[in-house]
């Protein structure tokens, strides 16, 4: 039994702190059909912890114990937490995949890593020390265009968290050995992440692209799964 557990590859899917684990509902059955054990921690329960980063890393590590091979996939703002997650998991065979995600910004915070005008906008958005739910950041028609199917849109947007400002202002630590030893992959889904993908390529990440949108794992789960598995087998 222990040997079987150790032999089972695990795909750890980390959603953006602004979204929920429903981000991965569409991809999960495709990954399981391909032979992966899928772990999807819900980060909403962690946003009130004194260190969101530490809580995310601990929850991720607890999700993948005894996995012989682990692939960590982070979407959007989850990208900043991938080095810490990689170090918390460790192991001999570890792949880290940025899926239309921000790159790490060790030594600074979320608000400190963005341009000054974006930081000012975030501060303006905060009310009583919390950011409003992500769906309120855009005109309603923008999300309707991005998620045209009403049921799909309701499922993704249900239960979005209001992030405490401490999540946005927490300075993230430097990465360790497991992160340095891991394979790094960047998968670009949208034009908005073109420059980020180019930067990842300069860092030596393996980069692949799909002409889609930022939430393609929801709207095109089969295509994104194919892209992910193709990149991992390259």
Buried (B, 14 or more C-beta within 10 A) or exposed (E): EEEEEEEBBBBBBBBBBBBBBBBBBBBBEBBEEBEBBBBBBEBBEBBEBEBBBBBBBBBBBEBBEEBBBBBBBBBBBBBBBBBBBBBBBBBEEBBBBBBBBBBBBBEEBBBBBBEEEEBEEBEEEBEEEBBEBBBEBEEEEEBEEBBEEEEBBEBBBEEBBBBBBBBBBBEBBEBBEBBEBBBBBBBBBBEEBEEBBEBBEEEEBBBBBBEBBBBBBBBBBEBBBBBBBEBBEE
